């Protein structure tokens, strides 16, 4: 899987700081904390029919991450929504849109690690692109297990949705060299954490299992899938799971804003059963699609 450039994105407007800029002029300073040390937090948002999926949950997580990192001048929900609306309206985007929203600690007065050098306030970036879901939800994806471990809370708590993604990128590089779509990252005890870019679920004997959100990101779509399973009467369990559990699962799928619910059809060369009509993952995928209108905040209509 390699995303392709969409010519429709050539002339997009991007929000940086407090205004919109043409794509070719949308930049941050070389003194910005995101450049100096990856010191930023981010959210991936998806637009469906004029609304943004689970927007309040994403904004809450962005602000919580920024608070955990002691950012100054964290923008309010309303300020972020105004930037989102301005960006979407400037680009004429109502659907089939992915937003990469980043909040950096801002510009430093001189280069250095110390956050006290950031004296100009945080910097909000709203990058909206015409983009389909990243994975093929019909054919599924092939993955390997990576030797790169996912950060645990004793190193860098995954509940902070930060921009410093080098361990995930190293795992993705291993997947690329292996000719597969993604890599499973284990926690420090050797249990499955998540893929390098999405959360993981497995199904065994009709029950739904997923790793504890300790070393993995407590994803927004992950949480929604657990809610949908409960509503559908599907037994859902969070527990430590090994690679062997996933090798021998009846079904495996990944969840994320950019991929929705994606079947995993191969792990380390072991074939995993594809979802069939009425199976647990098929039921949840249908429930997710049906839930989209309920969980989308009609942002464009609200704030015009």
Residue pairs with C-beta under 8 A, 6 or more apart in sequence:
1 134
1 135
1 136
1 141
1 181
1 182
3 131
3 134
6 129
6 130
6 131
8 130
9 23
9 129
9 130
9 131
10 23
11 22
11 23
12 23
12 91
12 128
12 129
13 20
13 21
13 22
13 23
13 87
13 90
13 91
14 20
14 21
14 22
14 23
14 26
14 87
14 125
14 126
14 127
14 128
15 21
15 83
15 86
15 87
15 124
15 125
15 126
15 127
16 26
16 27
16 28
16 123
16 124
16 125
17 123
17 124
20 86
20 87
20 90
21 27
26 125
26 127
28 34
28 35
28 104
28 107
28 123
28 125
29 35
29 107
31 107
31 108
31 109
31 110
31 111
32 104
32 106
32 107
32 108
32 123
33 39
33 40
33 104
33 105
33 106
33 107
33 108
33 115
33 118
34 40
34 102
34 104
34 105
34 123
34 163
36 108
36 111
36 112
36 113
37 113
37 164
38 162
38 163
38 164
38 165
38 166
39 69
39 104
39 105
39 115
39 163
39 164
40 102
40 103
40 104
40 105
40 162
40 163
41 62
41 65
41 66
41 69
41 71
41 102
41 103
41 160
41 161
41 162
41 163
42 62
42 100
42 101
42 102
42 103
42 161
42 162
42 163
43 58
43 59
43 61
43 62
43 99
43 101
43 161
44 98
44 99
44 100
44 101
44 256
44 257
44 258
45 52
45 53
45 55
45 58
45 84
45 98
45 99
45 101
45 257
46 52
46 53
46 97
46 98
46 99
46 257
46 258
47 53
47 88
47 93
47 94
47 95
47 96
47 97
47 98
47 99
47 128
48 95
48 292
48 293
48 296
49 94
49 95
49 293
49 296
50 94
50 95
50 298
50 299
50 300
50 301
51 293
51 296
51 297
51 298
51 299
51 300
52 58
52 84
52 99
52 296
52 297
52 299
53 257
53 292
53 295
53 296
54 220
54 221
54 224
54 295
55 81
55 296
55 297
55 299
56 77
56 297
57 220
57 223
58 101
58 220
59 77
59 80
59 81
61 161
61 220
62 80
62 101
62 103
62 161
63 74
63 77
64 159
65 159
65 160
65 161
65 162
66 74
66 103
66 122
67 74
68 157
68 159
68 160
69 105
69 160
69 162
70 115
71 103
71 105
71 122
72 105
72 106
72 118
72 121
72 122
73 106
73 121
73 122
74 103
74 122
75 83
75 103
75 122
75 124
79 124
80 101
80 124
81 299
81 303
82 303
83 124
83 126
84 99
84 101
84 126
84 299
85 299
85 300
85 303
85 304
87 93
87 99
87 126
87 128
88 94
88 97
88 128
88 299
88 300
89 300
91 128
93 128
93 130
94 300
96 130
96 131
96 132
97 128
97 129
97 130
97 131
98 128
98 129
98 131
98 257
98 258
99 126
99 127
99 128
99 129
100 125
100 127
100 129
101 124
101 125
101 126
101 127
102 124
102 125
102 127
102 163
103 122
103 123
103 124
103 125
104 122
104 123
104 125
104 163
105 115
105 118
105 122
105 123
106 118
106 120
106 121
106 122
106 123
107 118
107 120
107 123
108 117
108 118
108 119
109 117
109 119
109 120
110 117
131 258
133 258
133 259
133 260
134 258
134 259
135 141
135 181
135 254
135 258
135 259
135 262
136 262
137 259
137 260
137 261
137 262
137 263
137 285
139 263
139 265
140 262
140 263
140 264
140 265
140 274
141 180
141 181
141 182
141 254
141 262
141 263
141 264
141 265
142 180
142 181
142 264
142 265
142 266
142 267
143 175
143 180
143 181
143 182
143 183
143 184
143 195
143 264
143 266
143 267
143 268
144 174
144 175
144 178
144 180
144 183
144 184
144 267
144 268
145 183
145 184
145 186
145 243
145 267
145 268
146 170
146 171
146 174
146 175
146 183
146 184
146 185
146 186
146 196
147 174
148 167
148 170
148 171
148 174
148 183
148 185
149 167
149 185
149 186
149 187
149 188
149 193
149 215
150 158
150 167
150 168
150 185
150 186
150 187
150 193
150 194
150 215
150 216
151 157
151 158
151 167
151 215
152 158
152 187
152 188
152 214
152 215
153 159
153 214
153 215
154 188
156 162
156 164
158 213
158 214
158 215
158 216
158 217
158 218
159 213
159 217
159 218
161 217
167 185
168 185
168 196
168 197
169 196
171 183
171 185
171 196
172 182
172 183
172 196
172 197
174 183
175 181
175 182
175 183
175 196
180 266
182 195
182 196
182 197
182 198
182 254
183 195
183 196
184 192
184 193
184 194
184 195
184 200
184 243
184 246
184 267
185 193
185 194
185 195
185 196
186 192
186 193
186 243
187 193
187 211
187 214
187 215
187 216
188 215
189 240
190 242
191 211
191 240
191 241
191 242
192 200
192 211
192 241
192 242
192 243
192 245
192 246
193 211
193 215
193 216
194 200
194 211
194 215
194 216
194 217
194 219
195 254
197 256
197 258
197 259
198 219
198 254
198 255
198 256
198 258
198 259
198 262
199 210
199 216
199 217
199 219
199 221
199 222
199 254
199 255
199 256
200 210
200 211
200 216
200 246
200 252
200 253
200 254
200 255
200 264
201 208
201 209
201 210
201 222
201 225
201 252
201 253
201 254
201 255
201 281
202 208
202 209
202 210
202 241
202 245
202 246
202 249
202 250
202 251
202 252
202 253
203 209
203 249
203 250
203 251
203 252
203 279
203 280
203 281
204 245
204 248
204 249
204 250
205 250
206 234
206 235
206 280
207 234
207 235
207 236
207 237
208 226
208 229
208 234
208 235
208 236
208 237
208 280
208 284
209 236
209 237
209 238
209 239
209 241
209 245
209 249
210 222
210 226
210 236
210 237
210 238
210 241
211 238
211 239
211 240
211 241
212 238
212 239
212 240
213 222
213 238
219 255
219 256
219 257
220 257
221 255
221 256
221 257
221 260
221 261
221 288
222 255
224 288
224 291
224 295
225 255
225 261
225 284
225 288
226 236
226 238
228 284
228 287
228 288
228 291
229 235
229 236
229 284
230 236
231 287
232 283
232 284
232 287
234 280
234 283
234 284
243 267
243 268
246 252
246 267
246 272
247 267
247 268
247 270
249 272
250 273
250 279
250 280
251 263
251 272
251 273
251 274
251 275
251 279
251 280
251 281
252 263
252 264
252 267
252 272
253 261
253 262
253 263
253 264
253 275
253 281
253 284
253 285
254 261
254 262
254 264
255 261
255 262
256 262
260 285
260 288
261 281
261 284
261 285
261 288
263 272
263 274
263 275
263 281
264 272
265 271
265 272
265 274
266 272
275 281
275 282
275 285
276 282
